[in-house]
Structure formats: C-alpha cells, structure tokens
Amino acid sequence: METNALIKLAELHTAFTGGSEATISNKITTNARLFDRLREDKGCTVTTFNNAMRWFDEHWPADLAWPADVPRPSSKGKAA
C-alpha cells in the first residue's frame, strides 16, 4: 500500500480540475483530512486506500494522463 500514490493522485487531480483535496477526501472518507494525515505519515486503512484508488480511477479526467508510476486499479486509459 503506497500512500504516496494517493497524495500524488490528489495533487494532480486538484491541479488539473481546480478542486480541493478536502472535497475529494470528504467524498472518499467523509473526513476532509485524509491527505493531510497521509502527509503527516499517519497512514490509512487498507479499505480507505482501496476506496481512494477506486474513486480516483472512476473520476480521473479523460484528458489527464494517469501517472505511469502509479498502478491503475482498472483498465481505463490502457490501450484496448
């Protein structure tokens, strides 16, 4: 479980969409501090990690490349 991947996804997503990490965190966990906690090395549960990865996978902008160094949970964005 690579929590730095979640931070990277949050940073890229918010920079591209203009949204906020707190809003994404609320949608994933109902707690606005997920990404703050990860930056503080407080971690998260496996369920939260999986929910966050699924959320990013399902809400990733089509015109934003998924980072090559972060495994994507689905086949979205891969060549058919």
Order of alpha helices (4+ residues) and beta strands (2+ residues): alpha-alpha-alpha-alpha
